[in-house]
Amino acid sequence: MAKQQRATRLEERIEDLRAEIDGIIDDRVAKIASQSPGVPPGVIRNLLTARAPSCRCAQYIELCGSKAKDPD
């Protein structure tokens, strides 16, 4: 039973992290969109996350690396 409980906790932590990363990406999209009138937010989000499309954690790491090189 402890193993199941631990897996559930891990799943919850993963979901929390994914939601937090989505929020960070959404904030970045909003900032860029405010500087780029007429460009749909979905397009901006796709451009930001295209380098690591399959994993939100990889997207976050990619964005953080980009941010360090090219601050907003």
GIGI-V709266 format. One record per backbone hydrogen bond with DSSP energy under -1.0 kcal/mol. NH is the residue of the N-H (numbers start at 1). CO is the residue of the C=O. Records with the same first field share a line. If there is no record, write none. Layout:
# GIGI-V709266
NH = CO + CO
This chain:
# GIGI-V709266
5 = 1
6 = 2
7 = 3
8 = 4
9 = 5
10 = 6
11 = 7
12 = 8
13 = 9
14 = 10
15 = 11
16 = 12
17 = 13
18 = 14
19 = 15
20 = 16
21 = 17
22 = 18
23 = 19
24 = 20
25 = 21
26 = 22
27 = 23
28 = 24
29 = 25
30 = 26
31 = 27
32 = 28
33 = 29
34 = 30
39 = 36
44 = 40
45 = 41
46 = 42
47 = 43
48 = 44
49 = 45
50 = 46
52 = 49
59 = 55
60 = 56
61 = 57
62 = 58
63 = 59
64 = 60
65 = 61
66 = 62
67 = 63
68 = 64
69 = 65
70 = 66
